[in-house]
Amino acid sequence: MRTEIKLPGIVNCPIKDIVYIEGKGNYSLVYLATKKEVYIAKTLKKFESHFRMHKFIRIHKSFLVNQENISSVNTSNFNQITTSLGNTLPVSRRKLAHVKQKLS
């Protein structure tokens, strides 16, 4: 299992440093623990298949989150997740059951 990924401008980025990835059509915005953002011409679906062996969870049509970088979850109805960067991300209704199962 790979522990690093090549990102534009970063030679070898440890996968554990990826906080979350936001999909924007055929492009993705990768948010790193160093508060750096990297724009990549790769779909979120490709990232999801690439990271299937790692602790990443698809919480929304537009978000793939590293479970190790989730700081808190709205436990009343699991509709929001807060990352280690302090960003609050929505959990879609369709992914709600999957998110509850993975994070409980």
CORNOR-V168487 format. One record per residue. OMEGA is omega as a letter, one per 40 degrees, with the letter a starting at -180 (NA if undefined). D_CENTER is the distance of its C-alpha to the mean C-alpha in Angstrom with 2 decimals. Layout:
((OMEGA D_CENTER) (OMEGA D_CENTER))
//
This chain:
((a 18.10) (i 16.85) (a 15.53) (i 15.28) (i 14.29) (i 16.37) (i 15.10) (i 17.75) (i 19.56) (a 18.15) (i 20.12) (a 18.09) (i 14.71) (a 13.86) (i 10.63) (i 10.62) (i 10.64) (a 7.18) (i 5.77) (a 2.87) (i 4.36) (i 7.12) (i 9.66) (a 13.25) (i 15.64) (a 16.22) (i 14.21) (i 10.68) (a 9.98) (i 8.08) (a 8.21) (i 9.84) (i 11.50) (a 14.70) (i 13.87) (i 14.17) (a 12.63) (i 13.12) (a 13.94) (i 14.11) (i 16.19) (a 13.98) (i 12.71) (i 9.36) (i 11.56) (i 12.56) (a 9.25) (i 8.88) (i 12.46) (a 12.23) (a 9.81) (i 11.70) (a 13.58) (a 10.89) (i 9.28) (a 6.06) (i 6.63) (a 7.02) (a 8.21) (i 9.77) (a 11.29) (a 9.37) (i 5.77) (a 3.18) (i 2.17) (a 4.62) (a 7.73) (a 9.84) (i 8.63) (a 9.33) (i 12.80) (i 14.19) (i 14.25) (a 16.96) (a 19.07) (i 21.73) (i 19.94) (a 16.19) (i 15.59) (i 13.44) (i 10.89) (a 11.40) (i 9.22) (i 11.36) (a 11.90) (i 13.53) (i 11.59) (a 12.12) (i 9.94) (i 11.93) (a 11.87) (a 14.00) (a 17.30) (a 16.85) (a 13.75) (a 15.40) (i 17.40) (i 14.68) (i 12.53) (a 15.88) (a 16.80) (a 13.80) (i 13.91) (NA 17.70))
//
